[in-house]
Amino acid sequence: MRFSVVCPTYNRGPAITATVDSVLAQSLRDWELLVVSDGSDDDTDRVVAESARADRRVRLIRTHRHGHPSGPRNLGLAEARGEFVAYLDHDDRWAPGHLAVLARALEGGERFAATGATRVDTAGTVLHVTPPLALCWHPELQLMNAIFQPSQVAHVAGLAEEVGGWRRSESGLEDWDLWLRLADAGVRCRTAADPTVVELVDPATRQGSLIARHGWEVARFPDGRAARAAYRALKDTRRVAAARDALERDLRAWYADLAGSGLVIPSGWAAGPPEVDRALAETVAEASIGGRELWPDLAIVPRDGHVALVHLISCVSQDHADRIGALTRRVMRHQMALYEDVLGGV
């Protein structure tokens, strides 16, 4: 068995058929599909069982209700018989060549691999296609960004268990938690530019309701009045041009440093310096520094004995947010200088 595909589901009903059919349509045929029903109480199990009767490579595994995907994914890993494990969320679909692309990466000696994705809304409208730059991989990039959704990822069997398996996260970011632990363990990810996954973006889902629970401090003040004055100064949109310039200069320097320390370029992208520079400029143009609001994730947070300006982040834990803050201060030197210049004048 080449691939074991782990698909956790809960009350997806007949809609899961499109997901299952996308596995049945894979050009690489040597796989098993483990659909782990997390205590579904609608007709999901019946629909999956029908697919299992039609194709013995499909298996239905039923479990008690966990209320999150980590438990079902771990059960799927325990039942997996393949050389490689791939993940598929129950509302996503794969292009027919998805497993073949992952197989090429994993058979080349890497233990962890991922592809690009096309993100669509509930009406099927394309919202975003992963640009090649966003599929560049490095431990520092993995620290700063989740990079992949589960449906994009595969790894050699047993790898997830080596770092503790899937864990329930109060932040709801179980996937980022696992990818980060793999990076911390020294596991490198091979990526492919091919957008072989269609991922549903639905505000009604659990992922669509994630809250930024953690953050890193930009500065602290003795009282709320001083913090509000600093907040207004940093949010002044007259500084948009300076903020964009600082961001672009920092990103160019950071990626140049990463290129000398193991940066993974996705296969299928001829990424010479001009292509990388152009992609970085496009990233800056699409960044959260906009004409209407400057640094929208900046917030005033009362703390014991002081009031802080904090960049709120949807990340794994406060320890993770602290690591992001430390790396930001190290690599975003021009932005940090801009902060200091603005705050020094308040």
ROFIVO-615725 format. One record per residue (C-alpha): residue in three letters; x negated, y, z. Coordinates in steps of 0.5 Angstrom, whole numbers, plus 500, padded with zeros to 3 digits. Example, Ala and Ser with C-alpha at 12.3 -4.5 7.8 and 13.67 -1.06 7.14 Angstrom:
! ROFIVO-615725
ALA475491516SER473498514
***
This chain:
! ROFIVO-615725
MET500500500ARG497507498PHE501512501SER506512507VAL511517507VAL514520513CYS520524513PRO524526519THR531527519TYR537530523ASN544530520ARG542532513GLY548527510PRO548526502ALA543532501ILE538528503THR539524497ALA535529493THR529529497VAL529521497ASP530521489SER524526489VAL519520492LEU523515488ALA520519481GLN513519483SER508517478LEU504514483ARG508508485ASP504505491TRP508508497GLU513506502LEU518512505LEU520512512VAL526516513VAL526517521SER533519523ASP533523530GLY539520532SER543523527ASP551522528ASP553524521ASP553520515THR545521514ASP544514516ARG549511511VAL546515505VAL539513507ALA541505508GLU544505501SER537508498ALA534502502ARG538497499ALA537499492ASP529500493ARG525496498ARG520501499VAL525506502ARG526504510LEU531507515ILE528508522ARG533510527THR531513534HIS534517540ARG535524539HIS528528540GLY531535538HIS524536534PRO520533528SER514531532GLY517525536PRO520522529ARG513523526ASN509520531LEU514514530GLY513514523LEU506514524ALA506508528GLU510504523ALA506506517ARG502501513GLY499505508GLU492507507PHE494514507VAL500518510ALA504524507TYR509528510LEU516530507ASP521534510HIS528532509ASP530539505ASP524539501ARG522535494TRP516533491ALA514534483PRO513527480GLY505528480HIS505530488LEU502523491ALA497523485VAL494530486LEU493528493ALA491521492ARG485524487ALA483529493LEU483523498GLU480518494GLY474523493GLY472522500GLU476527504ARG480525510PHE485531509ALA489534503ALA494539501THR497542495GLY501548493ALA508549494THR514553490ARG519556496VAL526557494ASP532559498THR539555499ALA541558492GLY535555488THR532562487VAL524562487LEU522566492HIS514565492VAL509560489THR503559493PRO497563490PRO490560489LEU487564494ALA492562500LEU490555499CYS483556500TRP481553506HIS476554512PRO476553519GLU477560521LEU482561515GLN486555519LEU485559525MET489565523ASN494562518ALA498555518ILE497555511PHE501549509GLN508546511PRO508539512SER511537506GLN504539502VAL500535506ALA497528507HIS491525510VAL488518511ALA491513516GLY490514523LEU487521523ALA493525526GLU492520532GLU485521533VAL487528535GLY493526539GLY498526534TRP504530533ARG506534539ARG512538541SER510546541GLU514551545SER513555539GLY516551534LEU509550530GLU508543531ASP505543524TRP500549525ASP498545532LEU496539528TRP492542523LEU488547528ARG486541532LEU484537526ALA480543524ASP477544531ALA475536530GLY471538524VAL476535519ARG475539512CYS481540508ARG481539500THR486543497ALA489543490ALA492549486ASP498545483PRO505547486THR507540487VAL512541493VAL519545493GLU520548500LEU527550502VAL527557506ASP533557510PRO534562515ALA539558519THR534552520ARG529552526GLN523554522GLY527560520SER529562527LEU522562530ILE520568535ALA513571536ARG512569543HIS504571544GLY500576542TRP493579542GLU491586546VAL489592541ALA489597547ARG491598554PHE494604558PRO496606565ASP503608563GLY508607558ARG508614556ALA500614554ALA502607550ARG508610547ALA503616544ALA498611542TYR503607538ARG506613535ALA499615532LEU498608530LYS504607526ASP503614523THR504612515ARG500618513ARG494613515VAL497607510ALA491609505ALA486608510ALA489602513ARG489599506ASP482601505ALA480598511LEU483591510GLU481590503ARG473592505ASP474587511LEU477581507ARG472582502ALA466582507TRP470576511TYR471572504ALA464573502ASP461570509LEU466564508ALA463563502GLY457561505SER459557510GLY464552507LEU469555504VAL474550500ILE476553493PRO482549491SER481544485GLY484547479TRP482554480ALA476557477ALA475562482GLY469566481PRO467573484PRO472577479GLU478572481VAL477572488ASP476580488ARG482581484ALA486576489LEU484579495ALA486586492GLU493583491THR493580498VAL492587500ALA497590496GLU502585499ALA500586506SER504588512ILE501595511GLY507598508GLY509605506ARG515605510GLU512602516LEU505601519TRP503594522PRO510592524ASP508587529LEU505592533ALA509592540ILE509596547VAL508590552PRO509592560ARG503588564ASP501587571GLY498594573HIS498597565VAL502597559ALA499594553LEU499595545VAL499588543HIS500585536LEU505580536ILE504573533SER508567531CYS502562533VAL501556537SER500558544GLN497564548ASP490561548HIS491561540ALA493568540ASP487570544ARG482566539ILE486570533GLY484576537ALA477575538LEU476573531THR480579528ARG475583532ARG469580529VAL471580522MET476586521ARG470591523HIS473597519GLN480596522MET478596529ALA474602527LEU480605525TYR484603531GLU478606535ASP478613531VAL486613532LEU486612539GLY480616541GLY484622539VAL491621543
***
